[in-house]
Amino acid sequence: MQSHRDLPGTDHRDRTSTNRPASILRPPSGFRRAVALLRAGQLVAFPTDTVYGVGAVLWDDKAVRKLYEAKLRPADKAIPVLLADASDLSLVATNPSQDALRLAERFWPGPLTLVVPRAEGVPDEVTAGGATVAVRVPDHDLARALIRAACAPLAATSANLSGQPSPVTAQEVAAQLGSRIPLVLDGGPCPGGLASTVVDLTGPTPVILRQGPVSIQEILSALS
């Protein structure tokens, strides 16, 4: 396990800002450009069912470091993972519990993030050196198509500067990260506007870490 000084984002000096604003492009040309940038180890912002996210290919540790730098994200704050399909959970999780599988079946794709034991191949840069990973499948066709086209899960978090409001339009992304990332894929306003519910399933009982669109009552009902 890495110490905090070894993790990305410990040095918050701004190395990512440039004088060139991010391009805001719509599909199909924006989609092709987004895929090319992700495969080249760059960051791309894109819409999801909740808020706009900014992501990098999960397996590219250097690209994931850029997420911390672009957002000025604290080093001890792990990056969630977005999958295209629930069947891809085994790529990033080891022995997910029956509760995790039931919740995935009930709420994915959708605004529920599950914290589960990480798979061995998930980079420390994604988990901030921890033993767990937060993962979900977004209920947004463009986001899932982007993940499939990148041929990898995406390490992705809200497309804002750390601690600032989460954006729901491409223009709101550009206002915060416009000089820090190369592209915002404009898929229109996000339909949800509220960050996903996060539930930790690594203990004996589920623990809500962040309340969102899926309530604790719905979670307990799905598990009963």
TORVO-505746 format. One line per field, with one value per residue (C-alpha): x, y, z; residue in three letters; residue number from 1. Coordinates in nm, 3 decimals, padded with zeros to 5 digits. Each point is the difference from the previous one (the first is absolute). Layout:
# TORVO-505746
x	c(X,...)
y	c(Y,...)
z	c(Z,...)
type	c(ALA,...)
seq	c(NUM,...)
END
This chain:
# TORVO-505746
x	c(00.000,00.128,00.051,-00.183,00.314,00.032,-00.355,-00.112,-00.128,00.219,00.174,-00.281,00.208,-00.197,00.178,-00.301,-00.142,00.073,-00.098,-00.197,-00.364,-00.155,-00.186,-00.373,-00.113,-00.319,-00.025,00.085,00.323,00.032,-00.047,00.278,00.229,-00.083,00.086,00.329,00.098,-00.085,00.202,00.290,00.002,-00.188,-00.300,-00.349,-00.313,-00.332,-00.362,-00.145,-00.344,00.093,00.255,00.280,00.306,00.363,00.180,00.306,00.062,00.008,00.316,00.204,00.151,00.159,-00.334,-00.167,00.261,-00.114,-00.348,00.137,00.198,-00.278,-00.252,00.247,-00.135,00.143,00.236,-00.200,-00.328,-00.038,-00.142,-00.319,-00.021,-00.264,-00.083,-00.191,-00.180,-00.062,00.167,00.331,-00.001,00.250,00.255,00.033,-00.140,00.111,-00.268,-00.282,-00.255,-00.346,-00.135,00.216,-00.121,-00.363,00.030,00.180,-00.276,-00.270,00.145,00.249,00.011,-00.087,00.109,00.134,00.373,00.115,00.317,00.146,00.339,00.230,00.146,00.378,00.048,-00.175,00.272,00.076,-00.050,-00.371,-00.057,00.236,00.188,-00.307,-00.139,-00.337,-00.136,-00.319,-00.177,-00.322,-00.161,-00.147,-00.349,00.111,00.042,00.274,00.207,-00.022,00.079,00.310,00.118,-00.050,00.182,00.292,00.022,00.045,-00.184,00.047,00.131,-00.243,-00.124,-00.207,00.141,00.061,00.280,00.012,-00.259,-00.187,-00.354,-00.038,-00.080,-00.305,00.079,00.305,00.020,00.015,00.287,00.189,-00.047,00.193,00.234,00.013,00.374,00.087,-00.135,00.003,-00.363,-00.355,-00.229,-00.331,-00.292,-00.244,-00.109,00.027,-00.348,00.064,00.196,00.078,00.310,-00.054,-00.072,00.313,-00.035,00.289,-00.051,00.331,-00.127,-00.262,-00.279,-00.039,00.108,-00.113,00.303,-00.187,-00.372,-00.122,-00.290,-00.020,-00.126,00.107,-00.356,00.027,00.335,-00.126,-00.311,00.211,00.205,-00.290)
y	c(00.000,00.345,00.278,00.328,00.170,-00.265,00.049,00.235,00.339,00.044,00.294,00.238,00.242,00.070,-00.172,-00.063,00.342,00.118,00.300,-00.225,-00.053,-00.344,-00.082,-00.055,-00.245,-00.194,-00.349,-00.146,00.197,00.069,-00.367,-00.106,00.266,-00.108,-00.364,00.098,00.219,-00.266,-00.262,00.251,00.041,00.328,00.119,00.048,00.144,-00.159,-00.017,-00.271,-00.063,00.202,00.277,00.057,-00.210,00.030,-00.325,-00.191,-00.361,-00.196,-00.198,00.308,00.115,00.308,00.110,-00.054,00.225,00.271,-00.024,00.093,00.284,00.138,00.002,00.095,-00.309,-00.104,-00.298,-00.207,00.027,-00.302,00.019,-00.194,-00.237,-00.006,-00.323,-00.049,-00.311,-00.170,-00.312,00.192,00.022,-00.285,00.214,00.233,-00.189,-00.314,-00.233,00.254,-00.096,-00.133,00.336,00.178,-00.230,00.047,00.377,00.004,-00.211,00.225,00.347,-00.020,00.180,00.282,00.248,-00.247,-00.034,-00.316,-00.011,-00.350,-00.173,00.105,-00.240,-00.041,00.179,00.323,00.267,00.156,00.337,-00.085,-00.123,00.246,-00.305,-00.153,-00.352,00.093,00.149,00.198,-00.108,00.045,-00.027,00.333,00.005,00.212,-00.140,00.244,-00.065,-00.377,00.021,00.203,-00.259,-00.281,00.190,00.072,-00.378,00.047,00.113,00.368,00.153,00.289,00.260,00.315,00.249,00.281,00.146,-00.182,00.140,00.199,-00.068,-00.301,00.108,-00.118,00.164,00.011,00.376,-00.041,-00.247,00.245,00.277,-00.206,-00.227,00.172,00.070,-00.325,-00.272,-00.030,-00.091,00.019,-00.243,00.186,-00.236,00.260,00.060,-00.293,-00.134,-00.067,00.294,-00.174,-00.209,-00.373,-00.170,-00.173,-00.314,-00.188,-00.376,-00.113,-00.036,-00.220,00.248,00.257,00.354,00.306,00.222,00.257,00.044,00.045,-00.100,-00.357,00.005,-00.224,-00.134,-00.110,-00.165,-00.189,-00.105,-00.141,-00.199,-00.135)
z	c(00.000,-00.092,00.250,-00.059,-00.120,-00.272,-00.128,-00.277,00.103,00.310,-00.163,-00.093,-00.203,-00.317,-00.289,-00.221,-00.084,-00.352,-00.208,-00.235,00.099,-00.028,-00.318,00.047,-00.266,-00.058,-00.151,-00.240,-00.051,00.372,00.079,-00.236,00.145,00.356,-00.072,-00.163,00.296,00.258,-00.187,-00.014,00.379,00.018,00.201,-00.141,00.162,-00.095,00.115,00.222,00.147,00.310,-00.074,-00.250,00.072,-00.096,-00.063,-00.108,-00.098,00.327,-00.073,-00.097,00.331,-00.157,-00.142,00.338,00.162,-00.239,00.152,00.342,-00.151,-00.218,00.285,00.276,00.171,00.339,-00.017,00.247,-00.193,-00.228,-00.354,-00.081,-00.296,-00.274,-00.184,-00.322,00.127,00.333,-00.137,00.006,00.382,00.024,-00.185,00.299,00.301,00.183,00.137,00.022,00.263,-00.076,00.120,-00.259,-00.276,00.099,00.008,-00.334,-00.153,00.146,-00.054,-00.290,-00.225,00.234,00.268,00.259,00.068,00.178,00.210,-00.031,00.042,-00.282,-00.251,00.003,-00.332,00.098,00.031,00.338,-00.167,-00.036,00.357,00.176,00.122,00.167,-00.017,-00.150,-00.320,-00.064,-00.318,-00.192,-00.345,-00.115,-00.148,-00.295,-00.351,-00.104,00.313,-00.038,-00.372,00.084,00.254,-00.253,-00.273,00.233,00.052,00.375,00.312,00.076,00.319,00.018,00.245,-00.020,-00.252,00.246,00.203,00.332,00.239,-00.265,-00.133,-00.227,-00.357,-00.193,-00.335,-00.224,00.047,00.379,-00.043,-00.219,00.256,00.258,-00.196,-00.338,00.007,00.179,-00.233,-00.379,-00.073,00.132,-00.182,-00.012,00.036,00.124,00.360,00.241,00.077,00.370,00.135,00.328,00.075,00.050,00.331,00.133,00.214,00.162,-00.020,00.148,00.357,00.166,-00.084,-00.281,00.093,-00.193,-00.063,-00.212,-00.038,-00.357,-00.224,00.139,00.360,00.287,00.006,-00.363,00.070,00.304,-00.188,-00.284,00.251,00.205)
type	c(MET,GLN,SER,HIS,ARG,ASP,LEU,PRO,GLY,THR,ASP,HIS,ARG,ASP,ARG,THR,SER,THR,ASN,ARG,PRO,ALA,SER,ILE,LEU,ARG,PRO,PRO,SER,GLY,PHE,ARG,ARG,ALA,VAL,ALA,LEU,LEU,ARG,ALA,GLY,GLN,LEU,VAL,ALA,PHE,PRO,THR,ASP,THR,VAL,TYR,GLY,VAL,GLY,ALA,VAL,LEU,TRP,ASP,ASP,LYS,ALA,VAL,ARG,LYS,LEU,TYR,GLU,ALA,LYS,LEU,ARG,PRO,ALA,ASP,LYS,ALA,ILE,PRO,VAL,LEU,LEU,ALA,ASP,ALA,SER,ASP,LEU,SER,LEU,VAL,ALA,THR,ASN,PRO,SER,GLN,ASP,ALA,LEU,ARG,LEU,ALA,GLU,ARG,PHE,TRP,PRO,GLY,PRO,LEU,THR,LEU,VAL,VAL,PRO,ARG,ALA,GLU,GLY,VAL,PRO,ASP,GLU,VAL,THR,ALA,GLY,GLY,ALA,THR,VAL,ALA,VAL,ARG,VAL,PRO,ASP,HIS,ASP,LEU,ALA,ARG,ALA,LEU,ILE,ARG,ALA,ALA,CYS,ALA,PRO,LEU,ALA,ALA,THR,SER,ALA,ASN,LEU,SER,GLY,GLN,PRO,SER,PRO,VAL,THR,ALA,GLN,GLU,VAL,ALA,ALA,GLN,LEU,GLY,SER,ARG,ILE,PRO,LEU,VAL,LEU,ASP,GLY,GLY,PRO,CYS,PRO,GLY,GLY,LEU,ALA,SER,THR,VAL,VAL,ASP,LEU,THR,GLY,PRO,THR,PRO,VAL,ILE,LEU,ARG,GLN,GLY,PRO,VAL,SER,ILE,GLN,GLU,ILE,LEU,SER,ALA,LEU,SER)
seq	c(1,2,3,4,5,6,7,8,9,10,11,12,13,14,15,16,17,18,19,20,21,22,23,24,25,26,27,28,29,30,31,32,33,34,35,36,37,38,39,40,41,42,43,44,45,46,47,48,49,50,51,52,53,54,55,56,57,58,59,60,61,62,63,64,65,66,67,68,69,70,71,72,73,74,75,76,77,78,79,80,81,82,83,84,85,86,87,88,89,90,91,92,93,94,95,96,97,98,99,100,101,102,103,104,105,106,107,108,109,110,111,112,113,114,115,116,117,118,119,120,121,122,123,124,125,126,127,128,129,130,131,132,133,134,135,136,137,138,139,140,141,142,143,144,145,146,147,148,149,150,151,152,153,154,155,156,157,158,159,160,161,162,163,164,165,166,167,168,169,170,171,172,173,174,175,176,177,178,179,180,181,182,183,184,185,186,187,188,189,190,191,192,193,194,195,196,197,198,199,200,201,202,203,204,205,206,207,208,209,210,211,212,213,214,215,216,217,218,219,220,221,222,223,224)
END
